[in-house]
Amino acid sequence: MPNDPKRIVALWRVGSELADLCVVPVGQLDGEFLEDEIDPAIWSNYKDIPTVGNYDGLDIEKLIELDPDLVIGMDHGGLGIDYEEVAELFPTVILGIEEPTNVWDNYPQIADLVGRSTDYEEGNAAIDAQLAEIKEEFGDELADLRVTSLNMADQLYVDTSKSLSYRRMDAAGFVYNPDYTSSPERYVEEFATENLADLADQDIIFYEVDRDGEVEGPLQEILDSASFKRLPAVKAGNVFPLATGTVYTFDAAQLQVDDLRDAAEGYEAP
């Protein structure tokens, strides 16, 4: 592996982290750099990066034209890319993932491979320090409370202890709903809207928002529903936004930290 690669091709799930490190690749997997995951101030550097293929495979001729000194990506076993063919031509590193949280776990390896370990370590230390400060300041009060975090994709979900959001809530001193911390199968668990009453014993409820603080339309409908508004946490005003935990950048992490502090400061005992 090169010590300081200059011509990087970004395959699946490394785009946001490379942009977070201000590394501009010479090529990308189609759609790897997404505007809603990248700081608007630097988006112009990433919007026109040439593509070398998609989830089903790479165009080797395009890859050869770019002459990368490092091809890097992640894979959960479901992509149709022949990495052995690529590795015969260029230095190639593909990191495995099982859960979306593993994308964040792979961040230090990504940073090391592209020569930006110091940037990662400084960013990570800053996030950890802020979470620890929240716990030190509010931990005694939060220890007596229980929280649940809701999000929406194809349906309503609850974050589990395999999620990145959970890790940060836990580090900040929030005590999570024990129904979703005992050996969960995935980072989220399906939650039927007719079971909203099951959250009646929760002191704080978080709901997912994007980087602009906006709520997914269907999730907003649930937040506006009569059954949700009947929950004690809602009546007490202890419902708070939480930036998405599936964008793997320090900008996104900072948004979560800010939301967690706001919740700790804003909690009102019923």
C-alpha positions in Angstrom: 0.0 0.0 0.0 1.3 3.5 -0.8 2.1 5.7 2.3 0.5 8.8 0.8 -1.8 8.0 -2.1 -2.6 10.8 -4.5 -4.9 9.1 -7.0 -7.6 7.3 -5.1 -10.7 5.6 -6.5 -13.6 5.5 -4.0 -15.9 2.5 -4.1 -18.9 1.8 -1.9 -19.5 3.6 1.4 -16.2 5.4 1.7 -17.3 8.6 0.0 -18.6 10.6 3.0 -15.6 9.7 5.1 -13.1 10.7 2.3 -14.9 14.0 1.9 -14.9 14.5 5.7 -11.1 14.2 5.5 -11.0 16.6 2.5 -9.6 13.9 0.2 -10.8 14.3 -3.4 -10.6 11.0 -5.3 -9.9 10.7 -9.1 -12.8 8.3 -9.5 -15.9 6.9 -7.8 -18.5 4.3 -7.8 -21.7 5.7 -9.3 -23.5 7.8 -6.7 -20.9 7.4 -4.0 -20.7 11.1 -3.2 -24.1 12.4 -2.1 -24.8 16.0 -1.7 -26.9 15.5 1.5 -23.9 13.8 3.2 -21.2 16.3 2.4 -20.5 19.8 3.8 -22.1 22.3 1.3 -19.0 24.4 1.5 -16.9 21.7 -0.2 -19.6 19.9 -2.3 -18.3 21.5 -5.5 -15.1 19.5 -5.2 -17.1 16.2 -5.3 -20.1 16.6 -7.6 -18.3 15.9 -10.9 -15.9 13.0 -9.9 -15.7 10.5 -12.8 -17.5 7.2 -12.3 -15.9 3.8 -12.9 -18.9 1.6 -12.5 -21.8 0.7 -10.2 -22.8 -2.0 -7.7 -22.9 -4.6 -10.4 -19.4 -4.2 -11.6 -16.5 -1.9 -12.6 -15.4 -0.7 -16.0 -11.8 -1.8 -16.0 -10.9 0.4 -19.0 -12.1 3.5 -17.1 -10.2 2.4 -14.1 -7.0 1.9 -16.1 -7.4 5.4 -17.6 -7.5 6.9 -14.1 -4.4 5.0 -13.0 -5.1 5.0 -9.3 -2.5 4.3 -6.7 -5.2 3.1 -4.3 -8.7 1.6 -4.8 -10.7 1.6 -1.6 -14.2 0.6 -0.6 -16.4 -1.5 1.7 -18.6 -4.4 0.9 -21.3 -6.4 2.8 -21.1 -9.3 0.4 -23.9 -8.2 -1.8 -22.0 -6.2 -4.5 -21.2 -7.7 -7.9 -17.6 -6.3 -8.1 -14.7 -8.5 -9.0 -12.1 -7.2 -6.5 -9.5 -9.8 -7.4 -9.4 -8.4 -11.0 -8.9 -4.9 -9.6 -6.3 -6.0 -7.1 -4.2 -7.5 -9.9 -3.9 -4.0 -11.4 -3.8 -1.6 -8.5 -3.4 -1.6 -4.7 -6.9 -2.4 -3.4 -8.4 -2.5 0.1 -12.0 -3.6 0.6 -13.3 -3.5 4.2 -16.1 -5.7 5.3 -19.3 -4.5 7.0 -22.2 -6.4 8.6 -24.1 -3.5 10.1 -24.2 0.2 8.9 -22.4 1.0 12.2 -19.4 -0.8 10.8 -18.9 2.0 8.3 -18.0 4.3 11.2 -15.9 1.5 12.8 -13.9 1.4 9.5 -13.2 5.1 9.5 -9.8 5.0 11.3 -8.6 2.4 8.8 -9.8 4.6 5.9 -8.0 7.6 7.5 -4.8 5.6 7.9 -4.8 4.3 4.3 -5.1 7.8 2.9 -2.6 9.4 5.2 -5.1 11.3 7.4 -4.9 9.5 10.7 -4.3 12.7 12.7 -7.4 14.3 11.3 -9.5 11.3 12.3 -8.0 11.1 15.8 -8.5 14.8 16.4 -12.1 14.7 15.2 -12.9 11.6 17.2 -11.4 13.0 20.4 -13.4 16.2 20.0 -16.7 14.2 19.7 -15.8 11.9 22.6 -14.9 14.8 24.8 -18.2 16.6 24.2 -20.3 13.5 24.9 -18.3 13.0 28.1 -19.0 16.6 29.1 -22.8 16.1 28.6 -22.6 13.0 30.8 -20.6 14.8 33.5 -23.0 17.7 33.5 -26.3 15.9 33.3 -25.5 12.3 34.1 -27.1 12.1 37.5 -30.5 13.3 36.2 -30.3 11.2 33.0 -29.5 8.1 35.0 -33.1 8.0 36.3 -34.7 8.4 32.8 -35.3 6.1 29.9 -35.2 7.1 26.3 -36.2 5.7 22.9 -35.2 6.9 19.4 -37.5 6.6 16.4 -36.6 6.8 12.7 -38.3 6.1 9.4 -37.3 4.3 6.2 -39.8 2.1 4.5 -41.6 2.0 7.8 -41.2 3.1 11.4 -38.2 1.8 13.3 -36.6 2.0 16.7 -32.8 2.3 17.1 -31.2 -0.6 18.9 -27.9 -0.9 20.8 -26.2 -1.8 17.5 -26.8 1.7 16.2 -24.4 4.6 16.1 -27.1 6.8 17.6 -27.3 4.5 20.6 -23.5 4.6 21.2 -23.6 8.4 21.3 -26.7 8.5 23.5 -25.0 6.1 25.9 -21.8 8.0 25.9 -23.7 11.2 26.8 -25.4 9.5 29.8 -28.8 8.7 28.4 -30.2 5.3 29.5 -31.8 3.5 26.6 -35.0 1.5 26.4 -34.0 -2.0 27.6 -36.3 -3.6 25.2 -33.8 -2.8 22.4 -30.5 -3.3 24.1 -30.5 -7.1 24.8 -28.8 -8.8 21.9 -30.7 -7.1 19.1 -30.4 -8.7 15.6 -29.9 -5.4 13.7 -29.2 -1.7 14.3 -32.9 -1.0 14.0 -36.0 -2.9 14.8 -39.4 -2.6 13.1 -42.0 -0.8 15.3 -45.7 -1.0 14.5 -47.5 2.3 14.9 -50.3 0.6 16.7 -47.8 -0.2 19.4 -47.0 3.4 20.2 -48.6 3.0 23.6 -45.7 0.8 24.5 -43.6 4.0 24.8 -45.7 5.3 27.6 -43.0 4.4 30.1 -40.3 6.4 28.2 -39.2 9.7 29.7 -37.6 11.1 26.5 -38.4 10.2 22.9 -36.0 11.2 20.1 -37.0 11.3 16.4 -34.7 11.3 13.5 -34.1 14.5 11.4 -31.8 15.1 8.4 -28.8 17.5 8.5 -31.2 20.4 7.9 -33.3 19.4 10.8 -36.2 18.2 8.6 -38.4 15.2 9.3 -39.2 12.5 6.8 -42.9 13.1 5.7 -44.3 9.8 7.0 -42.5 10.2 10.3 -44.0 13.6 10.7 -47.5 12.1 10.3 -46.8 9.8 13.2 -45.5 12.6 15.3 -48.7 14.5 14.6 -51.0 11.5 15.3 -53.3 11.4 18.3 -51.8 8.2 19.6 -48.3 9.7 19.7 -49.5 12.9 21.3 -51.1 10.9 24.1 -47.7 9.6 25.3 -46.6 11.1 28.7 -43.2 12.2 27.2 -45.0 14.1 24.5 -47.4 15.8 26.9 -44.4 16.8 29.0 -42.6 18.3 26.0 -39.8 15.8 26.2 -39.7 14.9 22.5 -36.5 16.0 20.7 -35.0 15.8 17.3 -31.9 13.8 16.8 -29.7 14.1 13.6 -29.5 10.9 11.6 -26.9 8.4 12.8 -26.4 6.9 9.3 -24.2 9.7 7.9 -20.6 8.8 8.8 -18.9 12.2 9.1 -17.8 14.3 12.0 -20.1 17.0 10.8 -23.0 14.6 11.2 -21.6 13.5 14.6 -21.5 17.1 15.7 -25.1 17.6 14.8 -26.0 14.6 17.0 -23.9 15.9 19.9 -25.6 19.3 19.7 -29.1 17.6 19.7 -28.2 15.4 22.7 -27.0 18.4 24.6 -30.2 20.3 23.7 -32.3 17.3 25.0 -30.3 17.1 28.2 -30.7 20.8 28.8 -34.4 20.9 27.7 -35.8 17.9 29.6 -38.6 18.9 31.9 -39.7 16.6 34.7 -43.5 16.0 34.4 
